[in-house]
Amino acid sequence: MRFLGIVVAVFVANLITLAFIAIAFAMLISDQGQAFMRHLGYDISPLVSAYHQTQIKEWNDPRVRRMTSIGITPSPQEPAPVQPKPAPKTTDNKPDRHAIQTTLNTCRFWNNEYRKDGTDRSKGYRDAACNRYERLSGSDVNRVISLATAPQRQTTSQQSNTRQSQQANNDNRQHEAYCKRLQEKIDYYDAKLRSGGDGSYMTYWRGERRKVSNKYSWECLRK
């Protein structure tokens, strides 16, 4: 038994040694191993090339070249059924109701704009939209909407008079509000004087009322 144990130990040691040799050889013929050997001053690239050539010859064995590839022919497929072509759509010559309604709304919109501003731009858009509606619907556009004439434009003098009138009305409203505030102050001082009090206060309220009353008489009652 002791002899058999020695034999097994030697066998295992040899296997481990062969494994280390194989690992070392694989690392040696790799790119990193060759670079490491060149760093040490040894060029083993010829040995590696000879090893690779040997491997290539083993793959190029004549028996391998005599082997012929088996061609696989695909089974014939059944032709796809021919689908009938769809029948061409028949074009309807009748105009679209949505398009007619859209052009009618556009015609009415630009007619209203033209009645407001009276510009040539609005008139051009109105005529184009209404003519399109008339072509699509076949109806007389005059029966649908009233194409009123454009309002007359005001002259420069009329526009100036209008602005002056508006400014005068604004000034009158401001003057009326100013006079109303003065009248409220007079009423306030009258209430103070009616309530009575110390003579100095009464003198002060009379003086203030006199100032406001004179201003109210001069600026509000004389106009």
C-alpha positions in Angstrom: 0.0 0.0 0.0 2.8 2.4 0.7 4.3 1.7 -2.8 0.9 2.3 -4.4 0.6 5.6 -2.6 4.0 6.7 -3.8 3.1 5.9 -7.4 -0.2 7.9 -7.2 1.6 10.8 -5.7 4.2 10.8 -8.5 1.4 10.6 -11.1 -0.4 13.5 -9.6 2.8 15.5 -9.4 3.4 14.9 -13.1 -0.1 16.0 -14.0 0.3 19.2 -12.1 3.7 19.8 -13.7 2.2 19.3 -17.2 -0.6 21.7 -16.4 1.9 24.3 -15.3 3.9 23.8 -18.4 0.8 24.1 -20.6 -0.3 27.3 -18.9 3.3 28.7 -19.1 3.5 27.8 -22.8 0.1 29.4 -23.5 1.2 32.6 -21.7 4.5 32.5 -23.5 3.0 32.4 -27.1 0.5 35.1 -26.3 1.1 38.7 -27.3 1.9 39.7 -23.7 4.3 36.8 -23.3 6.2 37.7 -26.5 6.4 41.3 -25.4 7.7 40.3 -22.0 10.4 38.1 -23.7 11.4 40.9 -26.0 11.7 43.1 -22.9 14.1 40.6 -21.5 16.1 40.5 -24.8 14.7 37.3 -26.3 12.8 37.2 -29.6 10.6 34.0 -29.7 8.4 35.2 -32.6 10.1 32.6 -35.0 9.2 29.7 -32.6 5.6 31.0 -32.3 5.3 31.3 -36.0 6.5 27.7 -36.5 4.0 26.6 -33.9 1.2 28.3 -35.7 2.2 26.9 -39.1 2.1 23.4 -37.5 -1.4 24.0 -36.3 -2.4 25.2 -39.8 -1.0 22.1 -41.5 -2.9 19.9 -39.1 -6.1 21.7 -40.1 -5.2 21.3 -43.8 -5.2 17.5 -43.6 -5.9 15.9 -47.0 -8.7 13.9 -45.6 -10.4 17.1 -44.5 -10.1 18.5 -48.1 -11.7 15.4 -49.5 -14.8 16.0 -47.5 -17.5 17.5 -49.7 -20.2 19.8 -48.3 -23.7 18.6 -48.5 -25.9 21.1 -50.4 -29.4 21.6 -49.0 -31.9 22.7 -51.5 -34.9 24.5 -50.1 -38.3 23.0 -50.7 -40.3 24.9 -53.3 -42.7 27.3 -51.8 -46.2 27.5 -53.0 -46.9 30.8 -54.8 -48.8 33.3 -52.8 -52.4 33.7 -53.8 -53.0 36.6 -56.0 -55.2 39.1 -54.3 -57.6 40.9 -56.5 -56.9 44.6 -56.9 -59.3 46.9 -55.2 -61.8 48.6 -57.4 -60.9 52.2 -58.1 -62.9 54.6 -56.0 -65.5 56.5 -57.8 -65.0 60.2 -57.4 -68.1 62.1 -56.2 -68.5 65.3 -58.1 -70.7 66.7 -55.3 -68.9 69.4 -53.3 -68.1 68.7 -49.6 -70.6 70.1 -47.2 -67.9 71.0 -44.8 -66.0 73.0 -47.4 -69.2 74.8 -48.4 -70.0 75.7 -44.7 -66.4 76.8 -44.2 -66.4 79.1 -47.2 -69.8 80.5 -46.1 -68.4 81.3 -42.7 -65.4 83.0 -44.2 -67.5 85.0 -46.5 -69.6 86.3 -43.7 -66.6 87.0 -41.5 -64.8 89.2 -44.1 -68.1 90.9 -45.0 -68.5 92.0 -41.4 -64.8 93.1 -41.3 -65.4 95.2 -44.5 -68.5 96.8 -43.0 -66.4 97.8 -39.9 -63.2 99.2 -41.5 -64.1 99.6 -45.2 -60.5 98.8 -46.4 -59.6 97.4 -49.8 -57.9 94.4 -48.0 -61.1 93.3 -46.3 -63.1 93.8 -49.5 -60.6 91.6 -51.5 -60.8 88.8 -49.0 -64.6 89.1 -48.8 -65.0 88.9 -52.6 -62.7 85.9 -52.9 -64.4 84.0 -50.1 -67.9 84.8 -51.3 -67.1 83.9 -55.0 -65.7 80.6 -53.8 -68.9 79.9 -51.8 -71.0 80.7 -54.9 -69.0 78.3 -57.0 -69.2 75.4 -54.5 -72.8 75.8 -53.5 -74.3 77.1 -56.8 -76.3 79.6 -54.7 -76.5 83.3 -55.2 -74.4 84.9 -52.5 -76.6 88.0 -52.4 -79.4 85.8 -51.1 -77.3 84.4 -48.2 -75.7 87.5 -46.7 -76.1 91.2 -47.2 -73.1 92.6 -49.0 -73.4 96.1 -47.6 -71.5 99.0 -49.0 -68.5 100.2 -47.1 -68.9 103.0 -44.6 -67.7 106.4 -45.7 -64.4 107.3 -44.3 -64.2 110.4 -42.1 -62.2 113.3 -43.4 -59.3 114.7 -41.5 -61.3 117.7 -40.1 -64.0 115.3 -38.9 -61.5 113.1 -37.2 -60.0 116.2 -35.5 -63.4 117.4 -34.4 -64.2 114.0 -33.0 -60.9 113.9 -31.0 -61.5 117.5 -29.6 -65.1 116.5 -28.6 -63.8 113.5 -26.7 -61.1 115.6 -25.0 -63.6 118.2 -24.0 -65.9 115.6 -22.5 -63.0 114.2 -20.6 -62.0 117.6 -19.3 -65.6 118.3 -18.2 -65.8 115.0 -16.2 -62.5 115.8 -14.5 -63.7 119.4 -13.6 -66.9 118.1 -12.2 -65.1 115.6 -10.0 -62.8 118.5 -8.8 -65.7 120.7 -7.9 -67.4 117.8 -6.1 -64.3 117.3 -3.9 -64.3 121.1 -3.1 -68.0 121.0 -2.1 -67.3 118.0 0.1 -64.5 119.9 1.9 -66.9 122.9 2.5 -69.5 120.5 4.0 -66.8 119.0 6.2 -65.8 122.4 7.6 -69.4 123.4 8.1 -69.9 120.3 10.2 -66.9 121.2 12.3 -68.1 124.7 12.9 -71.6 123.5 13.9 -70.2 121.0 16.4 -68.5 123.9 18.3 -65.4 123.9 20.3 -62.4 125.9 21.4 -62.1 129.4 19.9 -58.7 128.7 18.3 -60.1 125.6 16.5 -63.2 127.6 15.4 -60.9 130.3 13.9 -58.9 127.6 12.1 -62.0 125.9 10.6 -63.4 129.2 9.5 -60.1 130.2 7.7 -59.9 126.8 5.9 -63.6 127.0 4.9 -63.0 130.5 3.5 -60.1 129.3 1.4 -62.0 126.4 -0.1 -65.2 128.4 -0.5 -63.4 131.1 -2.5 -61.7 128.5 -4.7 -65.1 126.8 -5.3 -66.8 130.1 -6.2 -64.0 131.2 -8.5 -63.4 127.9 -10.3 -66.8 126.2 -10.3 -69.6 128.7 -10.0 -68.3 131.3 -12.5 -68.1 128.8 -15.4 
